[in-house]
Amino acid sequence: MADNALGRFLRARREATPPPSTAGRRRTPGLRRGELADRAGISVEYLTRLERGTDRSPPARSSSPSPTHSRCPPTSASTSTA
């Protein structure tokens, strides 16, 4: 585990993301792993493995994540009917 750039990036982004305003007092800054895993649509265990560097290859998604998980508004292409 000499170089874990992905893990460092994930942890830095998790710590920089503000928690929900209803979260109350926290011992550490940012989102909890469970909150980030829920938003990303992955398990907490998998996120932990990525942060620690024991699993360095995130899987390719066969379908795009739902707008609920990505917290992004749907694009016009995803809302159009064919």
N, C-alpha and C positions, 0 to 999 in steps of 0.2 A: 504494500500500500504506500509506495513511495510518493506517487503523485495522484491526488484525488481532487482534481480541479472541479469535477461535477459536484462532488460532495460539498466542497467549499462554496461553490456558487449557490447550490440549493439552500444551504444553511444561512448564507448571507442574505439571500432574498427572503427567506422565511422570517429572519430576525428583523428585516427592514419593513416588512408588511405590517401595517397597524392592525391590531386585533379589533373585533367588533366593539362598538362603544359600550355594549352591555356586558363586556367580559369582566369588568371589575379589576381589582389589583392583581398584577402578575409579578412573579419573581424574575422572569427574564423577558426581554423585549420581543415583540412580534407575535406571530401566530404559533400556536402549539402544533406539534406534528400531526395530531389528529385533525385539526382544522384545515391544514394545508392538504393532507391526504384526501380529505373529503372534497375539497375544491378541485383537486387534480383528478379525482376518480380512481385513486389507487389505495392500496392498503397502507396502514401505518407501518407495518413490518417492512414492506417494500421500500417505503420512503426512508426508513431508518437504515436499511442496507445500502441504499444509494448514498446517503450522507456519510456513512462510515467507510464506503469504498469497497464493501464486500460483494457488491453487485454493480458493475460499472456500465452495463449496457441496457438502457431503457428499451422496452419492446416497441416496435413500430405498431401504431394503432391501425386496425383494419377499417375503422370508421371514425369519423370526427367526433370529438366529445360533445356532449349535449350543452346547450347554452347555460344550463343550470350549473354545470361543473366548471365551465370556462369563465363564467361571469362576464361574457361578452354578448352584446346584442346580436341577434341572428343577421346574417348577411342577406342581401336581396336574392342571391342565388339559392340560398337554403329555404327561403320563404316563398319562392315562385312555384307555381304549379305547372306541370307540363302535360 
